[in-house]
Amino acid sequence: MPEPTILIVEDEAELAYSLRQALQGRGYRSQTAVNGFEALGILQTTPPAAVILDLNLPGVSGLELLQRIRRLCPESQILVVTAHAQDYSRLVDQLGVAEVLQKPVTLDVLLERITRLVPTPVPPS
């Protein structure tokens, strides 16, 4: 079974790197984008099983990117991570977001949510 791809769209490099390493350790392929333009390039070539999306991004706004993800990759699960979760909770219904998490969020919580949305191909060690 091919490894599911998770796209991490996060401008905080340290968080993106840690999350990418942790996902790869669990058997996922992962790609990172530090802004909306990079994410759009990846989305057009590799539709991901899930997207971890920070809404506060340079370039293309997180909300605009979210709408484009929905058009380009309607089957992708989307997990939004933002410092203003209560302001964006309506995205779950309006744009088909799987979940909106409040920043700061721990790596363990992110991994638990992703493995719930996209079952892990390799049991955690």
C-alpha positions in Angstrom: 0.0 0.0 0.0 1.5 3.4 -0.9 2.3 5.8 1.8 -0.4 8.5 2.2 1.0 12.0 1.5 0.4 14.8 4.1 1.0 18.4 3.0 2.1 20.7 5.9 1.5 24.4 5.1 3.2 26.2 7.9 5.5 29.3 7.9 7.1 28.3 11.3 10.0 26.3 10.0 10.8 24.5 13.2 7.2 23.3 13.7 7.0 22.2 10.0 10.2 20.3 10.3 9.3 18.5 13.5 5.9 17.6 12.2 7.4 16.3 8.9 9.9 14.1 10.8 7.2 12.7 13.1 4.9 11.9 10.2 7.6 10.2 8.2 8.5 8.1 11.3 4.9 6.9 11.3 5.0 5.8 7.6 3.5 8.9 5.9 5.1 10.8 3.1 5.1 14.4 3.9 5.8 17.6 2.0 6.1 21.1 3.4 5.3 24.6 2.1 6.1 27.8 3.9 3.6 29.9 2.0 0.5 29.6 -0.1 2.3 29.8 -3.4 4.5 26.8 -2.6 1.5 24.9 -1.4 -0.4 25.6 -4.7 2.5 24.2 -6.7 2.6 21.0 -4.7 -1.2 20.6 -4.8 -1.2 20.7 -8.6 1.3 17.8 -8.8 0.6 15.7 -5.7 -2.9 15.6 -4.3 -2.4 14.9 -0.6 -4.5 12.6 1.6 -4.5 15.4 4.2 -3.4 19.0 4.6 -2.3 20.6 7.8 -2.9 24.3 7.2 -1.9 27.3 9.1 -4.2 30.2 8.2 -1.7 33.0 8.9 0.6 32.7 5.9 2.6 35.1 3.8 1.6 35.5 0.2 -1.7 33.7 -0.6 -3.9 33.9 2.6 -4.7 30.8 4.4 -8.5 31.2 3.7 -7.9 31.7 0.0 -5.6 28.7 -0.1 -8.3 26.7 1.8 -10.8 27.5 -0.9 -8.4 26.5 -3.7 -7.5 23.2 -1.9 -11.2 22.4 -1.8 -11.4 23.0 -5.6 -8.2 21.2 -6.5 -8.3 18.3 -4.1 -11.9 17.8 -2.9 -11.0 14.4 -1.3 -8.2 15.8 0.9 -8.8 16.0 4.6 -8.0 19.4 6.0 -6.8 20.2 9.5 -6.6 23.9 10.2 -4.2 25.2 12.8 -4.7 28.8 14.0 -4.2 31.1 16.9 -7.9 32.1 16.5 -9.7 28.8 16.4 -13.0 30.1 17.7 -13.1 32.7 14.9 -12.8 30.0 12.3 -14.9 27.1 13.7 -17.5 27.8 11.0 -15.0 26.5 8.4 -15.8 23.0 9.4 -19.3 23.3 8.0 -18.7 25.9 5.3 -15.6 24.5 3.6 -15.5 20.9 4.7 -12.6 21.3 7.1 -12.1 18.2 9.3 -11.1 20.1 12.3 -9.8 23.5 13.5 -7.1 23.4 16.2 -6.0 26.2 18.5 -2.3 27.3 18.4 -0.1 26.6 20.2 -0.8 22.9 19.6 1.4 20.0 20.6 3.0 17.7 18.2 1.2 14.8 19.9 -2.2 16.3 19.3 -1.4 17.0 15.7 -0.2 13.4 15.1 -3.3 12.0 16.9 -5.6 14.0 14.7 -3.8 13.1 11.5 -3.8 9.4 12.3 -7.5 9.6 13.0 -8.2 11.3 9.6 -5.7 9.3 7.6 -5.0 5.9 9.2 -1.3 5.3 9.7 0.3 2.7 7.4 2.9 1.8 10.1 2.0 1.3 13.7 3.8 3.9 15.9 7.0 2.6 17.5 
